[in-house]
Amino acid sequence: MTGTIPSLDAPGIADNVEALANYADSHSVVRISAKRFSESPWSRHYADDQTVFGVYGGRLYPLSLGADPVADYWHLRTKVALFDVPEKPIEISGPDTEAFLNSLLTRDVTKVPAGKARYALACDHRGRILMDGVVIKWAKDRFWYVLADGDFLGWMRAQAAHFDVKVRDPDVWVLQIQGPLSLDVLNAACDDPSPEPLAYFAARGALIGGQEVLITRTGWTGELGFEIYAGPDIDHDTLWSHLMQQGAAHDLRCLSLECMGIRRIEAGILDNGSDMDPGLTPYDVGLGAFVDLAKESFLGREALAAGDTGNRLTGIVGPRAPRPGESLLVDAREVARVRAGAWSPTLGSGIGYALFLGPPSDENPLVSAIDGSVFTPHTLPFLDPEKRLARGLPLD
């Protein structure tokens, strides 16, 4: 796979515009009140009557802004995009912080250096996935766990009963700036850019537009990028205006999560609540590398150590975007179900994730029970397996 990106007029692209409506058009759209959900402090800067919001972790987020997801996709791939995302950091602090997190998460947080972020899973006593997210170590006695979708704060507080820790919601909102020009925007936006570049998965403070924020070299697109964490004392309107002004020279645009959804599937990034759920173990979905059985004890360890370590999740490629929930057949027998799907403009094919109902097979094509479309198993990720783009390196 080369780094060449085809034109929007390339064969196969224009013919699949309908298949590219991956998210907002794939479900019924209903009006919803923000009464029991949290509205982003930045939504006033982009929301209009074309905006479709989703709900994630109790927060509203812009699923669609009414724009062409294909054009937005290419802007993300070739320039730089700003995303208002619903991630929610939870702060854990106190003398027993590391011991508590090690009892809750499947990875050893004592191995995470200060000023670094790492992907981490939390399981129940059966070894089934409750939550995934990014653990950030600010200091030995102060961490953040940045949550995916789901209510996890109450669970964490219940599990912390016998530890000397404080678990709280710091009321932090997050922006992601992603794309090949993202670090140029960061350098322009910072008041006093560091002489050392922000390393991959690093975390540190920054002064942006006269305001102290926290930043991490992370994201959900598989592209080069970073995230900005803004606490309750931040003037959110001023921060937004400053970022857009400093990013204008690089054509920074606010985009919806439709194009991000395409890229995360291309990059093999899983979504908690759709690709994985509390009925599955980390091994079931190919995340066994994030289970550290060398740790003496953590919730779910015994079940994971004694259970099946086989991966039942596979990538699939086909002539259209796979539809979540559709059955896939071999010899007219259901063997798998689609978990996520999109049309990949870069690859010129439908891509997605399928979960096998039993031991997986990569020898037979998978036939859709809906229309007979044929999908072929494919290793994950579909694009950039060495994560060169996210590291700021060109594709081979």
N, C-alpha and C positions, 0 to 999 in steps of 0.2 A: 504494500500500500504506500503510495507516495503522498506528499503533502499538497498535491495539486487539487484545487477546489474547482469543480465545474461551474460553468455559467448557469444562471437560472433558465437559460434557453436550451440547456443541454438535453439530449434525447432522454425521455423517461421522466424528467422533472416536471414539466408542465402537465403531463398526463396524469400525475398523481397528486395534484393539488388537493383534491377531495380527501385523499388518504392522509394528508398532512394535518388535517384538523384533529390533532391527537387528543386534546384534553377538553377544552370548553365545549366543543360540539359533540363529544362522545357520551355525554350524560345530559339528563334533563336539567334545565336551568330554572330555578325558582327564586322568588324574592325572599330575602331573609333579613331579619332585624339583627343589629349588633348588640341587642340587650344583654345576652348571655355570652357574648364573644368580645374579644378585644380588637379594636380597630387600630390599624397602624398609624403612628403619628405623622407618617409621610403620605398617606393616601390622598390628602387634599391636593397634592401636587400633580397627580396623574388621573384620578378617578373621574369618569364622566358617565354618560348614559350608555356607553358601549362596554364599560368594564364589567367583567364577570368575576366575582370573588368566590374563592373556595374557603373552606374552614380546615385548619390544621393546628392541632395542639391548642384549640380554643381561641385561635387568632384568625382573623380574616386576611387573605392575601390575594393579590391580583392574578387569577388564573389566566385571564385573557383581557387584553386592552382593546380588542377589536381590530388589531392589525394583522397583516399577513404573517403567519408563523414561519413561512419559508424565508421571507426577506429578513425577519428578525433573527432567524437561525444563522444566516450568512453574515449578518452584522456581528453577531456574537463570535463566529468563527474567524472573521477577518479583522475586526476592530475591537470595540469594547462596549460592554453593556452593564447597566446598573439594575439590580433586582432587589425589590422589597420583599424579603423572605420572612417566614413565620417561625423560624427557629427560636427556641426559648432556653437560654442558659439557666442552670440551677447552680447556686454557689454552695460549696461545702467547705467549712472552715473549722479549725480547732485542733487540739493536740492529736486526736485520733483520726484525722482526715484520711491519711493513707491507709490505715488499717481498715477503716470503714469502707472505703472505695474498693479495696482489695477483697472484702467480703461480698461485695455486691456485683462487681464487674468481672468478666472472664479473663481480662488481661491484667498483668502485674503493673500497677501504677507506680510502684517504687522505681521502675526502670524508665519512667518518663522524665526527662530532664526538665528543670525549671525553664520556662519560656518556650515550651514545646506543646504541640497538640497531637493527639493520637486517636484513631478510631477505636471505639470500645462498645461491647455488648453487655447487656444485663439479662440474666435468665431467671426463671422460677426454679423451684426445687426439682422439677421434672427435667430441667435442662432445656426448656422451651423459651424462645425469645420473647422478652417483655419490652425491651427498648434497645435501640441503637443510637449512637451519637458520637460526638467528639469530646474527649476529655482533655481539658487544658490545665496544665500545671503552672500556676502563677508563683507559688511558693510551696514548701513542704506542707504547710498547714492551711493552704488555700488553693482549691481547685474549682473549676467549672465543669459541669457536664452539660453539654449543649444537646438538647433533646430533639428527637424526631417527633412524629405525630404520636399522640397518646397522652394520657394523664399519668404522670410518674412521680410527681412531687409528693403526694400522700404516701405512696409506696416507699419512697426513700426515707421519709420521716419515720415511718413505722419500723423500718429495718435499722434505723439509727438509735433505737431506744437504749441500747446498752453501750453506746460509744459516746465519748466526749466530743461531740461535733455539733455544729449548727448548720441546718439545711434550710436554705431560704431562696425565694425567687427575687433576684435583684432588680427586676423590672427593666431588663435590657432588651432593646430592639436591634435588629441586625439588617445590614445592607451587604449584598455581595456585589463586587465589581469584578467582572470576568471578561476574558478575551485577551488576545495577544498584546494589546496596548494597555492592559490594566496597570502594570507597574509604572508605566509612564504617567498615568493619571495619579497614582499614589505619590510619586515624586513631586508632581505639580501641586497636589493638594496639601501635602505636609508643609507646615510652617518652617520646620528645620529638619530636612531630610537627613537620615542617618548616613554616615559615610559607608556603612556596611549594608548591603542589600538585605531585604527581608527574605530569609531562607525558607525553603519549602517546609510547610507545617510548623513554622516558627510563630510565636505569639509575643506581642510586646505592646507597650503604650506608644501613642503618637499624638502630636499636637496638630490638629487639622482645623484650619480657620479659627485659631485661637481657643479651641476647645480640646480637652483631654479625652481621648477615646482609646479603646483597645482594638488591636488589629491582629488578624491571623492570616497566614498564607494558606488558605484553605478555600473550598468551594464545592459546588455540586454540579459542575458542568464538564469536568475533564479537561478544561482549558486552563491556561495561566490565569491566576486571579487571587483575590484576597477578600477578607470580610471585615467589616467595621461594626464594632459593638458599642452602642450608644446607651448610656444609663439614663436614669430619670432626671438628672441635673443638666443634661445636654439640651441646648436650644435646637430642636430637631429641624425646624424650618431653616435656621441659619446654616446648619451643617449641610442640608440638602442643597441649598442655593450655592454654597461654596463648592461642593463637589461638582455640580453641573457647570458652574462657571469655569473651574479649573480644568474640567474634562472636555470643554467645548472644542478646544484645539485638536483633540483626539477623536472627536465625533462621539462622545459618550452619550448614550441614549438609555432612557428607562424603558425596559422591556418587561413583558409578562412572563410567567413561568411556562408558557407553552413551548417556547424554543429551548428553554432549560431542560424541559422534560425529554425532548428528543436527544439532546446531548448526553444527559445522564444515562440513558439506555445505551447509546453508542459506547459510552465509557464503562459500561458494566456496573454502574452504581445502583445499589438496591434501595428500595423505598419501604420503610417499615409501615405495615398496615396493608400493603398491597402485594409486594413481592415476597414478604415474609410476615409471619403473624405468630400469635402465641401457641399455635398448633405445631410449629416447626422448631427444630433445633438449629444451631449455627451450622452443623454439618450438613443438614438437609439442603441448605441454600448456598453451600460452598464457602462458608465463612469460618471453617475450622481453624484456619491460620490465626484467628483472633481469640482462640481458646487456649489458655496457658494451664495445662494440667500439672505443670511443675509446682504451681502454687499449692500450699497445703490444704487450703479450704476456700471455697467461695460458693455462693448459692447456685446449686445445680451441678456442682462438680462431680458428685458421685454418679448421678444419672448420665452425665456426658461421658464419663470414663467407662461406664458399663454399656453404653448404647451403641447404635450403629453409626459409623462415621462416614457413610457413603453420601455423596452429593446427588440430590435428585433434581436440582435446578439446572437448566441448560439454556443457552441462547438459541434462538431459532431465526432463520432467514427465509423469506418467501416473497411472493409476487405482490403482496399488499401488507398493510399494517395489521398485525395480529390483534384480535379483539379480546380484551381481558374477560376471562370466564369461558371462552369457547373451548370445546372439547377437541382434542387431537387424537386421531385414530391410527392404528396399524392393523391391517387386515380386518377392518370394520369393528375393531375392539378399542374402546377408549383406554389410552395409556397415559395421557397427560392433559393438563389444562393450562391455558395461557394465563399468565399473571400480569403482563404488561406488554404494550406494543406501540410502535411508532413507524413512520416512514422515514428512512434515513436519506436525506438529500445527498450526502457525501458518498454513500455506498450505492445509492440508486436502487434500494430494495426495502421491503418491509423487514423489520427486526423486532425482536421481543424476547421475553422470558417465558419458558414453559416449565411447569413443575410436574415431574413424572409421578404417577400414583404408586408406583413400585420401583424396583431397580431399573435404572435408566438404560436406554438402548440408543446408540448413535449410528446403527447400521441401516435402519429403515427410515424412509421419509415419513413425515407425520402429516396426515390428511385431515383437513378441517371438516368437522361434522356439519358446519354451516353451509359451505359452498363447494367443498372438494378441493380448495386451494391446498397446495403441497408446500410444507415447510420442512427445511432441513436443519438438524441440530448444528449448532455452532458454538465453539468455545468462547468464553467471555474474557475480556471485552471484545466488542466488534472492531473497535478502532483504538490504536495507540496502546498496546498492551504493556509497554514499558513506562507509561505515563510521562512521556517526553514533553508533551504539550504543557502539562501542569507544572513541569519543572523548568519551563522556559527554553526548551530545546526543540529544534526542528524535527519533524518526522523523517525517518529514514527513507 
